[in-house]
């Protein structure tokens, strides 16, 4: 989608190809450090990359549980 191969992207970010490939294949998450590298490469804010990672993590957590956790919520305070 960015018109660049994983090999070229990894070279430009100065990281091993295996690190980038593991992220692309979903075997490794996007850290804050990697999000900053993605920001420099794509000009998409690092926060976007971290938000995408958080959504991915939540999706997997819900999928593993089968449902949202049942917890007695704290009372609301005025």
N, C-alpha and C positions, 0 to 999 in steps of 0.2 A: 503493500500500500504506500510506502514512503519512497518507492523507486530505488531502494538500496537493499543489497543482500544482508543477511545476518553477519556474514564475514566482514563486509565493509562497515556495517554499523558498529560491530565490536572493535574493529580497528580504529574507527574515529573516536570511540569512547575510551580507548586504551584499556579494554578489559578482554579477558580470554573469550574466545568464541563460545566455549562450553558454558560459560556463565550466562551469556545472552540466550543461547539455545535452550538452556534449562528453564529460563523465564518464559520464553515463547511456548515451550511445550507444557507449561504448567507444573513443572517439577521444582521450581524455585520461585519464591515471592519477590516482589519489588520492594527493596529496602529504601530508606530515605536517601542514602548515598546513590543508589541506582536511579531513583527518581530524579535526582539532580542531573545525573548524566543524560537521562532521557530528555529532560528539559533542554539541556544544551544542544542535544542532537536535533530534536524535533521542534523546539520553540513552543512546546505545550508546557504549561506551568507544572512544576513538580507536584503540586497539590492534586492535580488531576490524576497523575499516575498513582499517588498514594490512596486517593479515594477509590479508584478502580480496584486496587489491591484489597482495600478494606471490604468493598462490596463482594468481591470474589471470596474472601475469607468467610464472610457472613453467610453467603450462599452455601458454601461447603459445610459450615457448622450446622445450619438448618437441615440440610440434606442428610447429614450424618445422624442427627437427632430424630428426624422424621416429623418433628413439630417444634414449636417454640417452647422454651422451658416454662414450667408452671411454678410460679413463685408468688408468695403473698407479698404484694407491693406495700411499700411504706406509705403511711398516711400523708396526704398532701398538707403542706403547711401554708398558712396565709401569707 
